[in-house]
Amino acid sequence: MIINKIFAIAMLPFSILIILEATGVFELQLPFNEIAIGAILMITLQILNLIFAKVHNGKIRFITILTAVVFIAPAIAYFVSALLGNFLEGSLPLILGVMMFVEGLYALH
Protein backbone atom coordinates (compact mmCIF):
# COMPACT_ATOMS: atom_id res chain seq x y z
CA MET A 1 0.00 0.00 0.00
CA ILE A 2 2.97 2.26 -0.54
CA ILE A 3 1.18 3.65 -3.58
CA ASN A 4 -1.59 5.01 -1.34
CA LYS A 5 0.99 6.70 0.87
CA ILE A 6 2.66 8.31 -2.16
CA PHE A 7 -0.70 9.70 -3.30
CA ALA A 8 -1.42 10.89 0.24
CA ILE A 9 1.91 12.70 0.45
CA ALA A 10 1.18 14.38 -2.88
CA MET A 11 -2.36 15.32 -1.83
CA LEU A 12 -1.42 17.10 1.39
CA PRO A 13 0.41 20.09 -0.15
CA PHE A 14 -2.21 20.42 -2.88
CA SER A 15 -5.00 20.36 -0.30
CA ILE A 16 -3.35 23.03 1.83
CA LEU A 17 -2.77 25.18 -1.25
CA ILE A 18 -6.39 24.76 -2.35
CA ILE A 19 -7.75 25.56 1.12
CA LEU A 20 -5.61 28.67 1.51
CA GLU A 21 -6.61 29.96 -1.92
CA ALA A 22 -10.30 29.14 -1.37
CA THR A 23 -10.34 31.05 1.91
CA GLY A 24 -8.58 34.02 0.34
CA VAL A 25 -5.38 33.85 2.39
CA PHE A 26 -3.28 34.13 -0.75
CA GLU A 27 -3.42 33.48 -4.47
CA LEU A 28 -0.69 31.98 -6.60
CA GLN A 29 -0.51 32.15 -10.35
CA LEU A 30 0.59 28.61 -11.13
CA PRO A 31 1.06 27.25 -14.66
CA PHE A 32 -1.33 24.41 -13.83
CA ASN A 33 -4.72 24.06 -12.21
CA GLU A 34 -4.08 22.72 -8.72
CA ILE A 35 -7.76 21.97 -8.14
CA ALA A 36 -7.93 19.73 -11.22
CA ILE A 37 -4.77 17.91 -10.16
CA GLY A 38 -6.17 17.48 -6.65
CA ALA A 39 -9.44 16.13 -8.03
CA ILE A 40 -7.55 13.64 -10.20
CA LEU A 41 -5.45 12.56 -7.21
CA MET A 42 -8.58 12.09 -5.09
CA ILE A 43 -10.33 9.98 -7.74
CA THR A 44 -7.21 7.89 -8.32
CA LEU A 45 -6.65 7.28 -4.61
CA GLN A 46 -10.22 6.13 -4.10
CA ILE A 47 -10.09 3.80 -7.09
CA LEU A 48 -6.84 2.35 -5.75
CA ASN A 49 -8.50 1.86 -2.36
CA LEU A 50 -11.29 -0.12 -4.02
CA ILE A 51 -8.81 -2.22 -6.02
CA PHE A 52 -6.68 -2.96 -2.96
CA ALA A 53 -9.77 -3.85 -0.93
CA LYS A 54 -10.78 -6.35 -3.62
CA VAL A 55 -7.27 -7.82 -3.90
CA HIS A 56 -6.64 -8.15 -0.17
CA ASN A 57 -10.10 -9.10 1.06
CA GLY A 58 -11.47 -10.88 -1.98
CA LYS A 59 -14.58 -8.74 -1.87
CA ILE A 60 -15.51 -5.12 -1.48
CA ARG A 61 -17.78 -4.22 1.41
CA PHE A 62 -20.60 -1.73 1.01
CA ILE A 63 -19.02 0.73 3.45
CA THR A 64 -15.83 0.77 1.36
CA ILE A 65 -17.80 1.63 -1.75
CA LEU A 66 -19.85 4.25 0.09
CA THR A 67 -16.71 5.90 1.47
CA ALA A 68 -15.12 5.98 -1.99
CA VAL A 69 -18.26 7.53 -3.49
CA VAL A 70 -18.40 10.21 -0.78
CA PHE A 71 -14.78 11.18 -1.38
CA ILE A 72 -15.03 10.99 -5.18
CA ALA A 73 -18.22 13.09 -5.35
CA PRO A 74 -16.58 16.54 -4.91
CA ALA A 75 -13.90 15.68 -7.47
CA ILE A 76 -16.47 14.63 -10.05
CA ALA A 77 -18.62 17.65 -9.18
CA TYR A 78 -15.60 19.87 -9.91
CA PHE A 79 -15.23 18.46 -13.42
CA VAL A 80 -18.98 18.52 -14.07
CA SER A 81 -19.30 22.11 -12.85
CA ALA A 82 -16.43 23.15 -15.10
CA LEU A 83 -18.31 21.68 -18.05
CA LEU A 84 -21.62 23.27 -17.03
CA GLY A 85 -20.41 26.79 -16.30
CA ASN A 86 -18.87 26.58 -12.82
CA PHE A 87 -22.16 26.52 -10.91
CA LEU A 88 -20.34 25.48 -7.71
CA GLU A 89 -17.32 27.69 -8.23
CA GLY A 90 -17.37 29.32 -4.80
CA SER A 91 -17.65 26.43 -2.37
CA LEU A 92 -16.39 23.43 -4.28
CA PRO A 93 -12.63 24.17 -4.02
CA LEU A 94 -12.89 24.50 -0.24
CA ILE A 95 -14.91 21.28 0.08
CA LEU A 96 -12.47 19.41 -2.17
CA GLY A 97 -9.45 20.81 -0.34
CA VAL A 98 -10.74 19.81 3.09
CA MET A 99 -11.69 16.33 1.93
CA MET A 100 -8.30 15.91 0.25
CA PHE A 101 -6.56 16.94 3.48
CA VAL A 102 -8.60 14.52 5.60
CA GLU A 103 -8.12 11.64 3.14
CA GLY A 104 -4.40 12.39 2.87
CA LEU A 105 -3.96 12.28 6.64
CA TYR A 106 -6.03 9.12 6.89
CA ALA A 107 -4.06 7.38 4.13
CA LEU A 108 -0.78 8.15 5.92
CA HIS A 109 -1.74 6.29 9.12
Residue, then its C-alpha position, 0 to 999 in steps of 0.5 A: m500500500i505504498i502507492n496510497k501513501i505516495f498519493a497521500i503525500a502528494m495530496l497534502p500540499f495540494s490540499i493546503l494550497i487549495i484551502l488557503e486559496a479558497t479562503g482568500v489567504f493568498e493566491l498563486q498564479l501557477p502554470f497548472n490548475e491545482i484543483a484539477i490535479g487534486a481532483i484527479l489525485m482524489i479519484t485515483l486514490q479512491i479507485l486504488n483503495l477499491i482495487f486494494a480492498k478487492v485484492h486483499n479481502g477478496k470482496i468489497r464491502f458496502i461501506t468501502i464503496l460508500t466511502a469511496v463515493v463520498f470522497i469521489a463526489p466533490a472531485i467529479a462535481y468539480f469536473v462537471s461544474a467546469l463543463l456546465g459553467n462553474f455553478l459550484e465555483g465558490s464552495l467546491p474548491l474548499i470542500l475538495g481541499v478539506m476532503m483531500f486533506v482529511e483523506g491524505l492524513y487518513a491514508l498516511h496512518 
